[in-house]
Amino acid sequence: GQVAVQPGQVAVSPYAQVAPMQDIGTLLTSIMPLIMMIMVFMMLKPMLAGMAEAAKS
């Protein structure tokens, strides 16, 4: 039983070092769609304004 515990402990220590990187990755993954939407909105805004002007005239 004790022999089975040691590999588990060894597997935990590299994961503890990798965890912060995974947190950053998760953060980027969650923020990315928001950034994409903002960028698309910024690009569409002038087009929508132009279409609104065209609709008025």
C-alpha positions in Angstrom: 0.0 0.0 0.0 2.8 2.4 0.9 4.5 1.7 -2.5 1.4 2.9 -4.3 1.4 6.2 -2.4 4.9 7.3 -3.6 4.1 7.5 -7.4 1.1 9.6 -6.5 3.2 12.1 -4.5 5.8 12.2 -7.4 3.0 12.9 -9.9 1.6 15.8 -7.7 4.8 17.9 -7.6 5.2 18.5 -11.3 1.5 19.3 -11.6 1.9 21.9 -8.8 4.5 23.6 -10.9 2.4 23.4 -14.1 -0.8 24.6 -12.3 -0.1 28.3 -12.5 0.6 28.0 -16.3 -2.7 26.2 -16.7 -4.5 28.9 -14.7 -3.1 31.6 -17.1 -4.1 29.4 -20.0 -7.7 29.1 -18.6 -7.7 32.9 -18.0 -6.7 33.6 -21.6 -9.2 31.1 -23.0 -12.0 32.7 -21.0 -11.0 36.2 -22.0 -10.2 35.5 -25.7 -13.9 35.4 -26.9 -14.5 38.7 -25.1 -11.5 40.3 -26.9 -12.6 38.9 -30.2 -16.1 40.3 -29.7 -14.7 43.7 -28.8 -12.5 43.7 -31.9 -15.4 42.6 -34.2 -17.6 45.3 -32.6 -14.9 48.0 -33.2 -14.7 46.9 -36.9 -18.5 46.7 -37.4 -19.2 50.0 -35.7 -18.0 52.2 -38.6 -19.7 50.0 -41.1 -23.0 50.2 -39.1 -22.6 54.0 -38.9 -22.0 54.1 -42.6 -25.1 52.0 -43.3 -27.2 54.2 -41.0 -25.9 57.3 -42.9 -26.8 55.6 -46.2 -30.2 54.7 -44.9 -30.9 58.3 -44.0 -29.9 59.7 -47.4 
